[in-house]
């Protein structure tokens, strides 16, 4: 057994490269999904029925489609429509679009739960829509939604493992490569599990810090 882990250690450059790619994919897609979530949230809460309905349809479809199937559609299906993306761009796009729907729903729920008094006071003081959102709505919104957003980022990290199906050299792909060449499935995949766990612990530490900031503001 220790010999198997020794083989994985000898392939540490490949594992670390996979870990690095997973981290980059997760960070970029989480940031982009959060941005598009902010764009979608006002649409979900819009008074115009057609806009709210369109945004709701998108969110509901993304939340009901398995991510693996959606990744297949982006990578294998879009070329049928004339849109060809390389595997890295396809993976990033799939993670971003899919998780933007979850981010939007999380932010919508947190926004709806915010007290109206600060917003009404900001309007009374003459804040524009952008300034009102940036200075009055956004800070408490992020603090309130922080723990749930952190959970969604962890889900993004886990979803990134599915991208091995389109040959993105992320962590699961690296572990599979080591296993297929050296026949050490337990050692390769357990090592990957602990590396994923390490990434999630970093996110959990950030969420805890946001929670402490939110408690300090109360």
Secondary structure, 3 states (H helix, E strand, C coil): CHHHHHHHHHCHHHHHHHHHHHHHHHHHHHHHHHHHHHHHHHHHCCCCHHHHHHHHHHHHHHHHCCHHHHHHHHHHHHHHHCCCCCHHHHHHHHHHHHHHHHHHHHHHHHHHCCCHHHHHHHHHCCCCHHHHHHHHHHHHHHHHHHHHHHHHHHHHHHHHHHHHHHCCCCHHHHHHHHHHHHCCHHHHHHHHHHHHHHHHHHHHHHHHHHHHHHHHHC
